[in-house]
Structures are given as C-alpha cells and as structure tokens.
Amino acid sequence: MITAMPLKRPDFMKTAYFVDEPGNWHLKPGAPKKLQEEFQQYMESLQEDKTEPGTIQGVHISYPE
C-alpha cells in the first residue's frame, strides 16, 4: 500500500531534540512542551484508520449534499 507523505516537514524534525532512529522516532529528554505536543499529534495522526468511509489513503473526500 502506498501512503501519502506530508508536504511540509514538521518543525520538531528540524530540532536537536528529535531522534530519527528507524522504527523508533522519539524526542530527547528536556524537549520543550510545545515540541512534545507537536510530536505526539504527528505520531497519533500516523495511527489513524486510513480506511474509513469517505477517504482515499487517509484524505477525506467531501460528498455533495
């Protein structure tokens, strides 16, 4: 299955706190709260069910009313 990649690289990836280990992304201890929240939201977005009705590979499709 092909998954869509985000067009913009999240800000947390550009910091010294981000650890890009294959299969083990995490933030180093001491990361600012805002960065932790952004990281958590991003990771949760990767876990969403991408097969729900009204989506194509996770992109929501509007239906005419």
Secondary structure, 3 states (H helix, E strand, C coil): CCCCCCCCCCHHHHCCCEECCCCCCEECCCCCHHHHHHHHHHHHHHCCCCCCCCEECCEECCCCC
